[in-house]
Amino acid sequence: MADRDKIQILKDALYEAARDHGSDQRLFTQRDLLDMQVIPQDNIGLLMQVIQILCDEKLFVGNTTASGLSWRWRSREDAKKYTSLPNSEIMMVYAMVDEAGADGIWNRTIKNKLNMADSLMKHCIKYLEQKGYIASMKNVEHPNKKMYIKANLRPSDRATGGPWFTEGELDTAFINELQEIVFDFIKQKSTYTSHGGGAGVPGAGAQGGGAQQREKIPKKGVVQGAIPYSEDIHKGTKRSAGEISNDDAAAAAAPATTNTAAKKSRPGKPQLLPLPAGYKSYPTVSDIAKFIHHAGITNNTTLSEADIQQLVDVLYYDGLVEPVKVNGRKGYRVTRIPKQDPRTCNQRRLDHDPTKGGIVTSFMGVEPSASGLMEAPCGRCPVYDMCEEGGPVSPSNCVYFRQWLDGDEVKEQVISI
């Protein structure tokens, strides 16, 4: 009786020592358990008796590794669930679901590993579901497989797809909106806006009368002010050809000079320009993650820096942003900055007229560059092989080419040959 009470005390002491020395996923070897100074005189026989009692009470779980036997502890709440199960078959099914962890396990995997009849396995799963010990789950990697997980566990990001999946389906609308927000933030932090004053130089046109100060001196022959009337000059005297041309030049040049000065003084269209060389504050992934977190854009979803990195990588692969290394830090900036639209993606979407611009799939970045050769109808002409001068189809009588030159929409027509 004394030995049994002693082993019971050692069992409780060893279990609490194991909990204090690591998480429930850490594996303890014999040496690790002996080093806890619970078993007197490093008695291995006594240690194995204590471990066997802990395993019988489901407080320890045995594992076989390359270095030999090892054990990990299990919480008392989970151990109580094991001991409450009615038979060994249900206990084995629950143990397999438990070992699968947050990734879950396929019902066919349980059946094959336990070599269990299909009806018996379904009975065990139904019992565990009714007790609230396990629950079915969806796995984005295997959407057609019936998966199970412990009811008190949250499925892993590998199983659910992380924040990019909703109820097992890829949330493309959420991803596209976040990509636009990230792109707008990078564009804002990696460019500056010029309003066209002084050929796009910041601060040009700020001084009053800047355009007038740069106004050119009138050319020779342009008369400033009114010409005094003199009968000696005008009466009985013919004007020479040079005088007539000078008067005509004065009349034509005066309004032109005024219009030029007005155009220079008028603010131009806003344009994005690249930041100067050596700029050291390009936004990093950490900056983008902090911005999204503080802005409260994703209220019900927490995005880590790794998630933000995935969004930035997609923008990089699409050619919309490029990395910039400054002083050991990796920032990002948009590509083709002078051709970028100063408006945000949402503003561009609101201003877009589908009847004029057609269908636009993305409002990020700039439109792909195109040449006249790419836009000409010859590249997609259905009778290209028959087109030659003097033949049934030629450039001189081509309806497609004529419509393209006139700016009309090229429509498919039937050409009689």
C-alpha positions as CSV (number, residue, x, y, z in Angstrom):
1,M,0.0,0.0,0.0
2,A,2.9,2.3,0.9
3,D,4.5,1.6,-2.5
4,R,1.3,2.3,-4.4
5,D,0.8,5.7,-2.5
6,K,4.4,6.5,-3.2
7,I,4.0,5.8,-7.0
8,Q,0.9,7.9,-7.0
9,I,2.7,10.8,-5.5
10,L,5.6,10.4,-8.0
11,K,3.1,10.2,-10.9
12,D,1.5,13.5,-10.0
13,A,4.9,15.1,-9.4
14,L,6.3,13.9,-12.7
15,Y,3.2,15.1,-14.6
16,E,3.4,18.6,-13.2
17,A,7.2,18.7,-13.8
18,A,6.6,17.8,-17.4
19,R,4.0,20.5,-17.8
20,D,6.5,23.1,-16.3
21,H,9.3,22.0,-18.6
22,G,7.6,22.4,-22.0
23,S,4.4,22.5,-24.1
24,D,2.1,19.6,-24.9
25,Q,4.0,19.1,-28.2
26,R,7.4,18.6,-26.7
27,L,8.8,15.1,-26.5
28,F,10.6,14.0,-23.4
29,T,13.1,11.2,-23.3
30,Q,14.0,9.0,-20.3
31,R,17.0,11.2,-19.7
32,D,14.8,14.3,-19.7
33,L,12.4,12.9,-17.2
34,L,15.2,11.7,-14.9
35,D,16.8,15.2,-15.0
36,M,13.6,16.6,-13.5
37,Q,14.8,15.2,-10.2
38,V,11.5,13.6,-9.4
39,I,12.5,9.9,-9.5
40,P,14.8,9.2,-6.5
41,Q,18.3,7.9,-7.3
42,D,17.5,7.9,-11.1
43,N,15.8,4.6,-10.7
44,I,14.8,3.7,-14.3
45,G,12.6,0.8,-13.2
46,L,10.6,3.1,-10.9
47,L,10.4,5.7,-13.7
48,M,8.9,3.2,-16.1
49,Q,6.3,2.2,-13.6
50,V,5.3,5.8,-13.2
51,I,5.2,6.4,-16.9
52,Q,3.0,3.3,-17.4
53,I,0.4,4.6,-15.0
54,L,0.4,8.0,-16.7
55,C,-0.1,6.3,-20.1
56,D,-3.0,4.2,-18.7
57,E,-4.7,7.3,-17.4
58,K,-4.1,9.0,-20.9
59,L,-2.0,11.7,-19.3
60,F,1.1,10.7,-21.3
61,V,1.2,9.8,-25.0
62,G,4.0,7.5,-26.2
63,N,6.0,8.2,-29.4
64,T,8.7,6.3,-31.2
65,T,11.5,8.4,-32.6
66,A,14.9,7.7,-34.2
67,S,16.5,8.1,-30.7
68,G,14.1,5.7,-29.0
69,L,11.0,6.1,-26.9
70,S,9.7,9.5,-25.9
71,W,6.6,10.9,-24.3
72,R,4.5,14.1,-24.3
73,W,1.9,15.1,-21.8
74,R,-1.8,15.6,-22.4
75,S,-4.1,17.9,-20.6
76,R,-6.4,16.5,-17.9
77,E,-9.5,17.7,-19.8
78,D,-8.5,15.7,-22.9
79,A,-7.5,12.7,-20.8
80,K,-10.9,12.7,-19.2
81,K,-12.5,12.5,-22.7
82,Y,-10.5,9.5,-23.5
83,T,-11.4,7.7,-20.3
84,S,-15.1,8.5,-20.8
85,L,-15.2,6.7,-24.2
86,P,-17.2,3.4,-24.1
87,N,-14.9,1.1,-26.1
88,S,-11.4,0.8,-27.7
89,E,-12.7,1.3,-31.3
90,I,-14.1,4.7,-30.6
91,M,-11.0,5.6,-28.6
92,M,-8.7,4.7,-31.5
93,V,-10.8,6.8,-34.0
94,Y,-10.7,9.7,-31.6
95,A,-6.9,9.3,-31.1
96,M,-6.3,9.5,-34.8
97,V,-8.4,12.7,-35.1
98,D,-6.5,14.1,-32.1
99,E,-3.1,13.3,-33.6
100,A,-4.0,14.9,-36.9
101,G,-4.2,18.3,-35.1
102,A,-5.3,21.4,-36.8
103,D,-4.9,20.0,-40.3
104,G,-7.6,17.4,-39.8
105,I,-7.8,13.9,-41.2
106,W,-9.7,12.2,-44.0
107,N,-12.3,9.6,-43.0
108,R,-10.8,7.1,-45.5
109,T,-7.4,7.5,-43.9
110,I,-8.9,6.5,-40.5
111,K,-10.5,3.5,-42.1
112,N,-7.4,2.3,-43.9
113,K,-5.0,2.8,-41.0
114,L,-7.3,1.1,-38.4
115,N,-8.4,-1.6,-40.9
116,M,-11.9,-0.9,-39.7
117,A,-15.2,-1.8,-41.3
118,D,-17.0,1.1,-42.9
119,S,-20.1,0.7,-40.8
120,L,-18.2,0.5,-37.6
121,M,-16.1,3.6,-38.5
122,K,-19.3,5.6,-39.3
123,H,-20.8,4.5,-36.0
124,C,-17.6,5.7,-34.1
125,I,-17.6,9.1,-35.9
126,K,-21.3,9.6,-35.3
127,Y,-20.9,8.9,-31.6
128,L,-17.9,11.4,-31.3
129,E,-19.8,14.1,-33.2
130,Q,-22.9,13.7,-31.0
131,K,-20.6,14.0,-27.9
132,G,-19.1,17.2,-29.4
133,Y,-15.6,15.7,-29.4
134,I,-15.0,16.0,-33.2
135,A,-16.5,18.1,-36.0
136,S,-16.4,17.9,-39.8
137,M,-14.3,20.5,-41.7
138,K,-13.6,21.7,-45.2
139,N,-10.0,21.6,-46.6
140,V,-9.2,23.8,-49.5
141,E,-6.5,21.4,-50.7
142,H,-9.1,18.5,-50.8
143,P,-12.5,20.1,-51.2
144,N,-14.2,16.8,-52.0
145,K,-12.9,14.8,-49.1
146,K,-14.7,14.4,-45.8
147,M,-12.4,15.7,-43.2
148,Y,-12.6,15.7,-39.4
149,I,-10.9,17.7,-36.6
150,K,-11.2,18.0,-32.8
151,A,-14.1,20.3,-32.0
152,N,-12.1,22.6,-29.8
153,L,-9.4,23.2,-32.4
154,R,-9.3,25.9,-35.1
155,P,-8.4,24.6,-38.5
156,S,-4.9,25.6,-39.7
157,D,-4.3,28.2,-42.5
158,R,-3.1,25.3,-44.6
159,A,-6.5,23.7,-44.3
160,T,-8.7,26.8,-44.6
161,G,-6.4,28.7,-47.1
162,G,-5.8,31.5,-44.6
163,P,-7.5,34.9,-44.9
164,W,-7.9,34.5,-48.7
165,F,-10.6,31.8,-48.4
166,T,-14.2,32.2,-47.1
167,E,-16.1,29.0,-46.4
168,G,-13.7,27.0,-48.4
169,E,-13.8,29.2,-51.5
170,L,-11.3,31.7,-52.8
171,D,-12.6,35.2,-52.0
172,T,-11.4,37.0,-55.2
173,A,-13.4,40.2,-54.4
174,F,-11.6,40.6,-51.0
175,I,-8.2,39.9,-52.6
176,N,-8.8,42.4,-55.5
177,E,-9.9,45.1,-53.1
178,L,-6.9,44.6,-50.9
179,Q,-4.5,44.6,-53.9
180,E,-5.9,48.0,-55.0
181,I,-5.5,49.4,-51.5
182,V,-1.9,48.2,-51.3
183,F,-1.1,49.5,-54.8
184,D,-2.6,52.9,-54.0
185,F,-0.5,53.1,-50.8
186,I,2.7,52.2,-52.6
187,K,1.9,54.7,-55.3
188,Q,1.3,57.4,-52.8
189,K,4.5,56.8,-50.9
190,S,6.8,56.3,-53.9
191,T,5.8,59.3,-56.0
192,Y,5.1,63.0,-55.8
193,T,2.5,65.0,-57.7
194,S,3.4,67.9,-60.1
195,H,0.6,70.2,-61.3
196,G,2.5,71.1,-64.5
197,G,3.8,74.6,-63.4
198,G,7.3,75.3,-64.7
199,A,7.5,72.1,-66.8
200,G,6.8,69.8,-63.8
201,V,9.4,71.2,-61.4
202,P,8.1,71.4,-57.8
203,G,7.5,75.0,-56.8
204,A,7.5,76.4,-60.4
205,G,4.8,79.1,-60.9
206,A,4.6,79.8,-57.2
207,Q,5.9,83.3,-57.6
208,G,3.4,85.8,-58.9
209,G,4.0,86.8,-62.5
210,G,6.5,84.1,-63.1
211,A,5.2,83.6,-66.6
212,Q,5.3,87.3,-67.4
213,Q,8.9,87.5,-66.1
214,R,9.9,84.8,-68.5
215,E,8.0,86.4,-71.4
216,K,10.2,86.9,-74.5
217,I,11.1,90.4,-75.7
218,P,8.9,91.3,-78.7
219,K,10.5,90.7,-82.1
220,K,11.6,93.6,-84.3
221,G,8.6,95.2,-86.1
222,V,6.1,94.6,-83.2
223,V,5.0,98.0,-82.0
224,Q,4.1,98.4,-78.4
225,G,1.3,100.9,-77.6
226,A,-0.7,103.2,-79.9
227,I,0.9,104.8,-83.0
228,P,0.6,108.6,-82.8
229,Y,-1.3,110.0,-85.8
230,S,0.6,112.4,-88.0
231,E,-0.7,114.0,-91.2
232,D,2.9,114.3,-92.4
233,I,3.3,110.6,-92.2
234,H,-0.1,109.4,-93.4
235,K,-1.2,112.1,-95.8
236,G,0.3,111.9,-99.3
237,T,2.8,109.3,-98.3
238,K,2.7,105.6,-99.4
239,R,3.9,102.9,-96.9
240,S,6.6,100.6,-98.0
241,A,6.2,96.9,-98.2
242,G,8.4,96.4,-95.1
243,E,6.1,98.7,-93.1
244,I,3.0,96.9,-94.2
245,S,4.6,93.5,-93.2
246,N,5.6,94.9,-89.8
247,D,2.0,96.1,-89.1
248,D,0.7,92.6,-90.1
249,A,3.2,90.9,-87.8
250,A,2.2,93.2,-84.9
251,A,-1.4,92.4,-85.3
252,A,-0.7,88.6,-85.4
253,A,1.9,88.4,-82.8
254,A,0.2,90.5,-80.0
255,P,-2.7,88.1,-79.4
256,A,-0.4,85.1,-79.7
257,T,1.9,86.4,-77.0
258,T,-1.1,87.0,-74.7
259,N,-2.4,83.4,-75.3
260,T,1.0,81.9,-74.6
261,A,1.4,83.8,-71.4
262,A,-2.1,82.7,-70.3
263,K,-1.2,79.1,-71.0
264,K,2.0,79.3,-69.0
265,S,0.3,80.9,-66.0
266,R,-2.6,78.4,-66.0
267,P,-2.0,75.3,-63.8
268,G,-1.5,72.1,-65.8
269,K,-2.8,68.6,-65.4
270,P,-1.5,66.8,-62.2
271,Q,1.2,64.2,-63.0
272,L,3.1,61.8,-60.9
273,L,6.9,62.0,-60.9
274,P,9.5,59.7,-59.4
275,L,11.2,60.6,-56.2
276,P,14.9,61.8,-56.4
277,A,17.8,59.4,-56.3
278,G,18.8,58.4,-52.8
279,Y,15.3,58.5,-51.4
280,K,15.2,56.3,-48.3
281,S,11.6,56.1,-47.2
282,Y,10.0,53.8,-49.8
283,P,7.3,51.7,-48.1
284,T,8.1,48.3,-46.8
285,V,5.9,45.3,-46.2
286,S,5.9,46.2,-42.5
287,D,4.7,49.7,-43.3
288,I,1.9,48.4,-45.5
289,A,0.8,46.0,-42.8
290,K,0.7,48.7,-40.1
291,F,-1.3,51.0,-42.5
292,I,-3.9,48.3,-43.1
293,H,-4.1,47.4,-39.4
294,H,-4.6,51.0,-38.2
295,A,-7.0,51.9,-41.0
296,G,-9.3,49.1,-39.9
297,I,-9.8,47.9,-43.4
298,T,-10.1,44.2,-42.4
299,N,-12.2,44.3,-39.3
300,N,-12.9,40.5,-39.0
301,T,-9.6,39.3,-40.5
302,T,-6.1,39.7,-39.1
303,L,-3.5,39.9,-41.8
304,S,0.1,39.1,-40.9
305,E,3.2,40.5,-42.7
306,A,3.4,37.2,-44.5
307,D,-0.1,37.7,-45.9
308,I,0.8,41.2,-47.0
309,Q,3.9,39.9,-48.7
310,Q,1.8,37.6,-50.8
311,L,-0.2,40.5,-52.1
312,V,2.9,42.5,-52.8
313,D,4.4,39.5,-54.6
314,V,1.4,39.3,-56.9
315,L,1.7,43.0,-57.7
316,Y,5.4,42.4,-58.5
317,Y,4.8,39.5,-60.7
318,D,2.2,41.5,-62.6
319,G,4.8,44.2,-63.2
320,L,2.9,46.9,-61.2
321,V,5.6,47.4,-58.5
322,E,9.3,46.8,-58.2
323,P,11.6,46.4,-55.1
324,V,14.0,49.1,-54.1
325,K,16.9,48.4,-51.6
326,V,18.0,51.3,-49.6
327,N,20.4,50.9,-46.6
328,G,19.7,47.2,-46.2
329,R,15.9,47.6,-46.2
330,K,13.6,46.5,-49.0
331,G,11.0,48.9,-50.1
332,Y,8.7,49.0,-53.1
333,R,7.7,51.6,-55.7
334,V,5.3,51.6,-58.6
335,T,6.6,51.1,-62.2
336,R,6.3,53.5,-65.1
337,I,5.6,56.4,-62.7
338,P,5.2,59.2,-65.3
339,K,2.4,57.3,-66.9
340,Q,0.5,56.5,-63.7
341,D,-2.9,58.0,-63.0
342,P,-2.8,60.3,-59.9
343,R,-6.3,59.1,-59.0
344,T,-6.9,56.1,-56.7
345,C,-8.2,52.9,-58.1
346,N,-11.7,53.6,-56.6
347,Q,-11.8,57.0,-58.2
348,R,-10.8,55.6,-61.5
349,R,-13.6,53.1,-61.2
350,L,-16.2,55.7,-60.4
351,D,-15.1,58.0,-63.2
352,H,-15.0,55.2,-65.8
353,D,-17.6,55.2,-68.5
354,P,-18.1,51.7,-69.9
355,T,-19.7,53.0,-73.0
356,K,-16.5,54.9,-74.0
357,G,-13.7,52.8,-72.6
358,G,-15.1,49.3,-72.8
359,I,-14.7,46.7,-70.1
360,V,-11.8,47.2,-67.7
361,T,-10.7,44.3,-65.6
362,S,-8.3,46.2,-63.4
363,F,-7.8,49.9,-62.5
364,M,-4.3,49.4,-61.2
365,G,-1.3,50.6,-63.1
366,V,-1.3,51.9,-66.7
367,E,-2.7,50.6,-69.9
368,P,-0.3,48.3,-71.8
369,S,1.6,50.1,-74.5
370,A,0.5,49.5,-78.1
371,S,1.8,50.5,-81.5
372,G,0.1,51.2,-84.8
373,L,1.1,47.9,-86.1
374,M,-0.7,46.1,-83.2
375,E,-3.8,48.2,-83.7
376,A,-4.0,47.9,-87.4
377,P,-6.7,45.4,-88.6
378,C,-4.2,43.6,-90.9
379,G,-3.0,41.5,-87.9
380,R,-6.4,39.9,-87.4
381,C,-7.7,40.1,-91.0
382,P,-9.7,37.0,-92.0
383,V,-8.6,37.3,-95.7
384,Y,-5.0,38.2,-95.1
385,D,-3.6,35.5,-97.3
386,M,-5.7,36.7,-100.3
387,C,-4.8,40.4,-99.9
388,E,-2.7,41.7,-102.8
389,E,-2.9,44.6,-105.2
390,G,-5.0,43.7,-108.2
391,G,-6.6,40.8,-106.4
392,P,-10.1,40.4,-105.0
393,V,-9.0,42.0,-101.8
394,S,-6.3,44.7,-101.7
395,P,-5.3,47.6,-99.4
396,S,-7.0,50.1,-101.8
397,N,-10.4,48.6,-101.4
398,C,-10.1,47.1,-97.8
399,V,-13.2,48.0,-95.7
400,Y,-11.4,47.0,-92.5
401,F,-8.5,49.4,-93.2
402,R,-10.8,52.2,-94.2
403,Q,-12.9,51.9,-91.1
404,W,-9.7,51.9,-88.9
405,L,-8.3,55.0,-90.6
406,D,-11.7,56.8,-90.2
407,G,-11.8,55.9,-86.5
408,D,-14.9,53.7,-86.8
409,E,-15.3,50.4,-85.1
410,V,-14.2,47.5,-87.2
411,K,-17.1,45.1,-87.6
412,E,-17.0,41.7,-89.3
413,Q,-18.3,41.9,-92.8
414,V,-18.7,39.3,-95.5
415,I,-16.6,40.1,-98.5
416,S,-17.8,38.6,-101.8
417,I,-15.0,37.1,-103.8
